[in-house]
Amino acid sequence: MAQKTCANPLLLEWVKEWYETARERNSKGVTTYKHAYDSLKACPITFGHPASLQQLKGFGPKLCERLTEKLREHCEQNGLPMPPHPRSKKRASRPIPTPGEHDAEDEPARPAKKAKNAKPYVPAYRSGAYALVIALSSAGEEGRGMPKAELIAAAQPHCDASFTAPPDATKFYTAWSSMKTLLQKELVYERGHPLKRYCLTDEGWEVARRIQETVVSKASTSDASASSAAVGPSTSSAALLATSSRPTVASAVVIDDDDDDDDDITFQQPQKLEFGDVVADGTAVPDDAALPSFTPIRLAPGSFTVELVLDNREIRAKTDRDYVQEELAKRGIKPTVRALELGDVLWVARCKTPGWLARQGAEGDEVVLDWIVERKRLDDLIGSIRDGRFHEQKFRLRRSGVKNVIYLVEEISMDATHFQKYEEAVQSAMASMQVVDGYFLKRTQKMDDTIRYLASMTRMLKTMYERKTLHVIPTGVLTAKNYLPLVKHLRETQPSASHHISYPAFASLASKSSNMCLRDLFLKMLMCSKGVTGEKAIEIQKVWKTPNEFVKAYEQCGSGEEGKRRKMDLVSNRLGHLVGRKKISKAVSQKLAEVWGEV
């Protein structure tokens, strides 16, 4: 079936451009532009003036005025008459003119201007077309050309997207799709059979020269400001907020997003490490005076390297399991791959001398740094919000003690009708994780963007940590119940020092099952009920310490209609006085009664 043609292609193109720009910048107007784009694309009516668009969803006076200015520029550049405003006496039902059209009615009043020359074509920087032109120009002008495999290998270092793999599992096109554009513009031609070779045309060589001129111009400009833009070890951690325009209270650091062409580096194979009960459960800490005193293990600069650890379930698709590791390796990052107990990516300081850390009182050879990433595709985020995993994961991240949590959301393409059902919930969840939880929100559009971000973060953290002394807490003084109070106390009393724990200790504390006390298990059981967040579960557990106590409280309510009413209101009557996110509503109380009180 042929695809339906839009009735207003020019206006749709401009709205789409603004929508994509807003999405790249994490702008608040992205939702408005999305609604405007969808409604204009589906509208079968041809509009004569942008002012008439206010009858569609997503179009207000400001957006219509912006489109009017854009249309006025378009008409002036192409020597076309500006359509009359619908309020004027002239006929307003005429479609928006495109280059080459004439309107006999307006010609006597306003002669058409001479069309200006179109701007010379230059492909976007590091796009597929850009990389292909660069690669073909490097082959020389003898006209031999390059076969597809050789051309892809030469072009890939100059492109941000992959020439062999789609941007995510829902797409089918790659950067190689840009070759079709180059062929249509007659910048490239094919020769040879059966093995095709690709060559630049005379126009293609002109484009290659323009690219070279642009690159040289940019290079001279960037060299002048390189020293002031460099990220040093003393860079403030609050500066990374520039990567997202949304408000957040999380700390982060400005990173360099260069895509250096490093040699191919091999990476370690996935591994499964079992740590058992490395950290004991311990007893509760009543106050800071009960916290343990210790002498930290000091890791001097030069005695360790900062490395990225990737969860072995972080795959692009079932048929392309090694894509993330391989792409990181191409960018000079050697990832360690294993099953992580918490998060999808974290960074460790690995001692250069094996066994040294263990001899000092901490297991293994790795120390966990204060950065962790939880990655979610947009459809995964919606699924986790629906089934409650979103709140459970945030709860575990908060209890991990990691200071800098990055919640990375890949905004893959989704069915607009399906997404609109959960759009409000997604926006609320994103705002909550920043304002309430203090996490840093990073939004990318595809897996390749995520990989570039992780590579840049790794380079930044190497610069930040490898020049400073790390203080490691001996595992012997840690317990599951004193860990968070101890970390909080150290950050408040010694803010300039960097305190960490070994990776085995961290994995033991963060494990979903290992070393889990009855309290943690009870909290997880409570959070399985719809509407019970981590905060609410903690307040319930403060009143009823164990599942047994909770069940007995419902049994004491009695039977019959009166007993049923008491069970339904048991939790809300006891905790309804709380304010904010801790308050238990009657609806949540009834849900709990259905599960625990068998109502």
N, C-alpha and C positions, 0 to 999 in steps of 0.2 A: 504494500500500500504506500503510495507516495506521501511524503511528509507534508503537512499542511503549511502553506506559505503565510507568513505574518502579514497582516494588512498594513502595518506601519514599520517597515524594516529599518529605516533610518533612525527613527526615534528609539526603536528597540535596541539598536546597536549602541547608542549613547548611554541608555539606561544600564545595559549590560556592562559596559566599560566602567561606569561609576560604581556599580554593585561589586565588581571584582576588585576595584581599588579599595573600596570600603572594607571588604573582607580581608584583604591583605594587611590593612592597617588596623584591624580589630576595631573599626569605627562603630560607634553606637547606631549609626544610620544604616547598618547593613540589613537589618530587618525591613526597614522601610523600602530600601531599594529592591530587596528580594520580592516583596509583595507587588511593587510597581512593575517589576520585570515580568512576573508570572501573569498578572492581570493584562498587561499590554500584549504579551505574547499570545494569550488566549482570545483576545478581543478580535472579532471579525470586522469591526467597523473601521473605515479609513478616516482619519481625522485631518482636517485642513490646517489646524493650528494647534500648537501644544497647549494653549489655554483651555482647549476643549477636553483635555485629559482629566480634569478634576472630577469628572463623574466616575472615574475608575478607582478601585481600591489602591491605596499607596501613593496617589498623586494629590499633593497639596499645592497651595499657591507658590511656595518657594521652589519646589521641584519643577513645576510648570514654567516658572519664570526662568529658571536655569536652562531648561530645554529651549525656551524661546531665544535666549541669548546665543545658545549653541547653534540653533537653526539660522539665526541672523548672520553669524560668522560663516556658516556653510554657504549661504546664498551669496555673500559678498565674495568669497573665495572662488566660487564657481560661476559668477556672473548670472545668478538666477534672481527672479523677483521674489521678494519676501511675501509670503501669504498674508492676507489681511486678517486682522483680529476678528474673532467671531462677533464682537459687539459692533464692529464697523458696518457701514451700509453696503460694502462690497460683499459679493458672494463668498461664504466661508466654507462651503462644502467641498472645495477643490482639494485634492490630495496634495501633500507636501511635495514640492518639485524636486527632481533629481537632475544631475547634469545631463544636458542634451535635450531636455523638454522645453517647450515654449508655450506661452499662454497668450493667445491672440487678443484676449480682452484687455490685458494689462500692458501690452506692448506700446500703444500710443502714449500712454501716460508715463511709462518708465522704461526707457530702452535698456535692453540687457547689456550688462557690462562684459567686457572681453574676459573670457575665462583665463585665470591665471595658470601658469604651468604647475603641474602636480609636483609635490616634493619628491626628491629621489628616494628610492626604497633602500632602507637600511634595516636589516632584521634586528629584533630585540637582543640586547646583550645576553650572552650565554643561553640563548634559545637554541632549538634544534637547527633552524635554518642558519643561524649565526655560526654554529659549530661546523656544519657541513661546508659552508663557504670557506671558512678558515682552513679546514682540512684539504679541500680541493685546491685552494690557492697555494698550499705548501707543496703540492706535487709538481709545480713548475708549469710553464706555458707550452711545453712540447706537445701537448694534446694526447698523451698516453692514457690519461684517465685513471680511475681507481675502481676496483670491484667493490661490491657492497661490504663484504666482511672487512676488507682493508680500510675502507672509508669510515666505517663505524669505529674501528679501533683508533683511527687518527682523530676523529671528531669528538669522541667521548670526553677527553680531558677538558674540552672547551665548553661543555654543556652541563647544566645543572640537572637535567632529567636524563633518564636512561634511554638508550637507543634499542635495548633488547627487552626490557620489562616495562609493562604499563605502570603508571603512577600509583595505582592501588588495584586490589583484586576486582573492583567493580568496573574498571576501564579496560579497553582493548587497544587503544592507540599508544604509541611510543614517540620518542623524539624523531624517529625515522619518518613519521608521518609528514614532517616538514618538507621532505623531499618532493612530495606532490605539489606543494606550494611553489617550490623553486622551479619545477618543471613547467607548471602553468604560467609562471611569470617569464618563462624562457630565459632563466638565468643559468640553468643546467640542462644538458642534453645527454641522451643515452647513446652508446655505440657498442658494437660487438654482439656476437651471438655464437654459442648459447650463453656465454658468460658476459653479462652486461657490465660495462664500465661507464662511469659517470664523469663528465667533464664540464668545466665552466664555459659558458658562451662569452662573447665579447661584453655583453651587458653584465654577466656574472663577474667578470674581472673588474668591471667598474665598481660593482658593489663591494668586492673584496678590497679595492683601494680605498673606498670610503670608510669601510670598517677600520682599516689600518690607520687612517687619518684620525678617526674618532678615538681609537685606543691610545694613540700617541698623545692626543690632546688631553685625555683623561689622566694619563700617566703623569704628565708634567704638572697637572693640577693637584693630584693626590700626593706627589712627592713633597710638595711644599707644606702639606699639613700632616704628613705621616707621623712626625715626632710627637705632635700634640694629641694624635688620635690613638697612639699605642697604649695598650693596657699593661700596666705594671703590677707588681705584687702588692702595692699599697692602694690599688684602686678600691674605692668604696663599694661595698657589696650592694648598696642601694641602687647603683647605676643601671643594673640590668632591667630595671622597670621600664626602660626605654623600648624594650622589645615588645611590650604590650601596652596599649593605650587605656586599658581598663584599670580602675582603681584597685589597688592591692596594698596590703601591709606587709607582704613577704619581702625578704631581702634577696637580692640577686646582684649580678655583676654584668657590666657591658662586655660583650664578647666580640671577637673578630670573626666574621663569617667568610673569610677567604677560603677558597677551594684549591689548595696547593696540590700540585701534581707530584705526589710522593711515589717512591717505588712500591711495588706490590709487596705487602707484608703478610706473612702467614699468621693464623690465629689459632688459639688453643681449641681443642675439641670440647664439646659439652661434657660436663661432668656433674655427678650427683654427690654431694658431700653430706655426710651424716655427722651431726655434732652431739647428739644425745643431750643429756642434762649438764651442759657446760656451766650454766648459771643456776644455782640453787634457788628455791622458792623464797626462803627467808621469812622474816617477820616484818610486820608493819613498822614504819618509822614515825613515831609520834611528833617529833620536831627536829630541827636542824642539829640540835645537840647530839642526837642519836645517830647521826650519819657517821660512817667510818672515816678514819683519818688514814692517809696513805702517802707514799712517795711515788710520784708518777714516773713511768718509764719514758725516757726522752729519746725521741728519734731525731737525730741531727740532720741538717740539710746535707744532701748528697748520699745519705744512707738508705734512701728509699726512692721509688718512682711512683707517680700517680697513674693509675690505670682504670679503665672503664670495665665494669662487670655487667654483662648482659644476660637477662633471663633467657633460658633456652627455649621458652615458649613464645618469644618475640619473633614471629615469622611473618613473612609477607603473604604467603599462601601455602597450603599443604604441599603443593607441587614445587615450591620455591623456598625451601626452609632456610637456606643459607644466604639469602639475598642481603639481609641486614649486615651480617658479619663481613661478607665480601665487599660491600660498598664502604663500610667503615675502614676496612683494610686498605682499599684504594685511596682513602684520604689520610693514610698514615697512622691510623688508630688501630692498635692491636687489642681487640676485645677478648676478655676472658668470659667464656660462656658456661653457665651452670644454672641449676634450678634455684632461684631466689625465693626466700621465705616471704619477702615483702618487697613490693615495687617491681618495676620492670627494668630499671637501670639504676645503678649506683656506682660510686667511685671509691676506690681503696688506695691506700699507700702500701705498696709491697716492699718489704725489706730486701735489700740486695744480698744480705748474708742469710742464707736459709738456717732456721733454727735459733737465730739470735733472739728473736722476740720471745720464743718459748722459754729460753733460759732466763729471761728477765721477769717472768711471771704472767705472760699472756700467751694464749694458744695460737698456733699457726704462724704465718708470715705476713698477714694482711691486717691493716687497721682501717676501719670504716670512716670515711669522711662525712661531713655534715651536709651531703647533697644526695637526694634520691628523686627519681622520676617515676611517676605513675602515668603510663600511656594509655589512651583510649581513642579508638576510632569513634566517630560521632554515633554510629549505630550501636556500638558497644556501650557507649555512655548512656544512651536511651534505655538499653536493655538492663544495665545495672541500676538505673533509677527505678525502673518498673519492678524489679525483683528484690530490691533492698540491698544489693551488694554495694551500691555506691556509698551508703552510710556506714556499712560495716568496714569497707576499705579505708574510709576517712578516719574511722575510729582507730583502726590498727596503725595507720600512719601517724596519728597524733600520739599514740602510746609508744612509738618506736624511739622517741627522743631525738630524731633527726631534726636539725634546726631548719634547713632549707628544703622544703618539699615543692617539687615542680609538677604540676598537673598538666600534662601535654595532651591536647585534644586535636586529632586529625579530622578536619571538616570535609570528609569525603562527600561526593555527590549522593544525594538520596532523593527518593520520590517526594516531590513537594507536598503532595496531599498527606502522605504518611508523616513527614517531618512536622507539618503545621499542627498536628495533633499533640505533639510533645514539645513544641518550640518554647512555650512558656515555662515548662518544667526544666528544660535544658538551660535557659537563661537564668532561672532562679538558682539552679544548682551551681552554675559558674560563678554567680555573684556570691553565693554562700561560701564556696570554697576559698574565695579571696578575702571577703570582709570578715566572715565569722571564723574560719579556720586559719586564715593567714597564709594560705598557699599561693604560690606564684603560678598564674595561668599562662601557658604558652599555647598558641593556636597555630597549627600548620595546615596546609591544604592536601598534602600527600606524603607518602612514606619517604620519598627522596628529600623533602624539606626537613622531616624529622631527623634523618640521618645526618644531614649537614649541620643541624642544630646540635646534635649530640657530639659530633666531631669538634665543633667550635667550643662547646662547653668543656670538653676534655682538654683542649689546648689551653683554655683559660684557667682551669683548675690546676694544671701542671705549673703554670706560671705563678699561681697564687700560693700553692702549698710547698712546692719543691725547694723553695728558698727560705723556709721557716722551720722552726723546731716544733715537732708535734709532741704533745703530752698524752701518754696512754695510761688509762686506769687499769691497774692489775686486776685480772679476772677474779682473783681470790676474795676481793672486798665487795664484789657485786652480788646482789640478789635481785630476784624479780620484783621485790617490793621496795628496795631502796634505790633502784637505778634512776627512775625519773626524778625523785626528790634530790638525789645526789647531783645529777646533771644540771638541774635548775639552780641548785645552790652554787655550783662551780661557775655557771654563766653569770650569776649575779655578783659574786664576790671576786671573780678573776676574769673579767670580760676580755682582757687582752690576751689571755692564754687560750690555746686550742686543745681541748680535752676530747679524747676519743676512746673507743674500745675496740678489741680485736674482732675480726669478722666472725669467728666461731661463737664468741659471746653474743654478738649482735643477732646472729641467726638463731641462737637458742632463745633469746628474749623475744624475737619477732615470730617465732614458729607458731603456726596455727594449731598444732597438736602437741608437739614436744613441750614438756615443762608447763603445760597449761594447768592452772589451778582451778578449783571448783568455781571460784568467783568469775574467772574469765569465761568458763563454760556457761555459767548461768547468764552472764551478759549476752553472749552470742545467742543463747536460746531465746532470750527476751526480744532481741532485735530481729528475730525471724517473724515477729508479728508486725503487720502493716501499721505504720505510724509510730513505731517505737524506735527512736533514734538512739545514738550512743548516750547523749545527755539524759534522756528519759530513763534508759536502762540503768544507768548508774544511780539515779535517784530511787528507783524501785529497789535496787539491790541494797541500798543503805537501810531500807526499812525491813525487807525480808532477805536475810543474808544468804539463804540457800534455796534451791528449788523445792526442797522438802518443806521448809517453812512457808513458802508461798502457797503450795498446794494445801497445807493444813489450814492456812488462813481462809481459803475458800471453803473448806469442809466445815469450819466453825460457823459459817454463815447460815447453815441449816438447809432445809429442803423446802419444797413447795414454792408457791408463787412469791411469798415473802423472802425466802432464802435466795431465789433467783434474782430478785431485785437487789438484795444486799450484795450478791456476787458481782452484778453488773456495775455497781457503784463503788466497789471495794477500793480500787486504786484511785479513782478520781476523788473520792471523799477524803482520802488520806493525803494525796499529793496535789489536789486541785488548787491549793493556795499558792503554789509556786508561780513564778512569773517567767515570761519569755519562753525560750525553747525548752525549758525543763518542765513546764506545766503539762499535766496529764489531763486531756479532755475526756468527756464522758464517752465519746466515740471510741477513743483508744482504750479506755477502761473496759468497754463492752467487748472489744476484740480480745483483750487479755482474758476476760472471763470465759469466752467461748473456748479458748485453748486450755487454760489452766484450771478453770472451774467446771468444765464440761457442761456449760449452760446450753 
